[in-house]
Amino acid sequence: MELLGTLVRGFIVGFSIAAAVGPISLLCIRKTLTNGRLAGFVCGMGAATADGLYGCVAAFGLTWVSGLLVDQQPWLHFVGGLFLIYLGARTFLEKPVETADFTATPLPTGLARSYASTFSLTVANPMTILSFTAIFAGLGLGETSGGYTLASTLVAGVFAGSALWWILLSTGVGLLRSKLETTALRWINRVSGVLILGFGVVALSYSLDIL
């Protein structure tokens, strides 16, 4: 029962952190609208993998990794901010695809790029590890006596919860895609581009303030 309880709590933590509105959610939505549900899901799984990695760091008490990431956060924010600004500008200027076959399977190279981009952006945000550490401490998840077994179960729950969110998001947006006209998609591009660019500017300004 203790393992099941730990799995459920990890699941709730992973789902809650993934569901927070941010640039990764916007990127997943855009990828789904442009390339279909599979592309959007793979995009989200990059973030889920990073969440699982950070959950692993927090669950196993790898303080030296956490400390290293926090120490390097100005540069991580700087690189991540520049990348978000680039993605935001590209999204804003991108024209909606009107005749694409959204039932076709995306190319493996495109899926790999989508996965790598969201994984990198999530890892480049040191606040994620701080969020996991704070939540684990607040819920007493870091004080379990089950050693590696409970810690591994906790990480599995975090990954599963995060993955479920991306499944729901990509599926929901994919179902909505067929009902959107070109004009609506163009405005979605523009709004998403501005928001992603805004996240990038915030990250960049934060890094410059603490460098």
Residue, then its C-alpha position, 0 to 999 in steps of 0.5 A: m500500500e505504501l508503494l501505491g500511495t507513493l506512486v499516486r502522490g508522484f503522479i499528482v505532482g507530475f501532472s500538476i507541474a506539467a499542467a502549469v501554463g508556460p512556453i512548453s504548453l504553447l509549443c506542444i499546442r503549436k506542434t499539434l496544430t501544425n503536425g498532428r497529435l503524435a507530433g504534439f505528444v512527442c513534443g510533450m514527452g520531451a518535457a515529461t522526460a525532463d520532469g522525470l529527471y528532475g523528479c529523480v534528482a529530488a527523490f534521490g536527494l542528489t543535492w550536488v546535481s541540484g546545486l550545480l543546476v542552481d549555480q548555473q541558472p543565469w547561463l541556463h536562463f540566458v540560453g533558454g531565453l534566446f531559444l524561446i525568442y527565436l521560437g516565438a519570432r518563428t511562430f509569429l511569422e509562420k503561415p498556417v498549413e492549409t492542405a497538410d495531411f494531419t493523419a500522416t505519421p511525422l518523419p522520425t527526424g521531426l519527432a526527434r527535434s520536437y522531443a529534444s527542443t522541449f527536453s532542453l528547454t525544460v532542463a534549462n529551467p532550474m526553477t523546475i528542480l526547485s519546484f520538485t524539491a519544495i513540493f516533495a519536502g512539503l508533502g514529506l515525500g523526501e522523508t520516506s524510509g523505503g530507500y531506492t524502491l520508494a524513490s524509484t516509485l515516486v519518480a515513475g509516478v511523476f513521469a506518468g502524471s506528466a505524460l498523461w497531461w501531454i496525452l490529454l493536451s495533444t489529443g484535445v488540441g488535435l480534435l479541435r484542429s479540424k474545426l479551425e479555419t485558416t484565419a483562426l490558425r493565423w491568429i493562434n500563431r501570432v498570439s502563441g508567438v508573442l507569448i513564447l517570445g515574452f517568456g523568452v524576454v523574461a528569462l533573458s532579462y532574469s539571466l542578465d540581472i543575476l549575471 
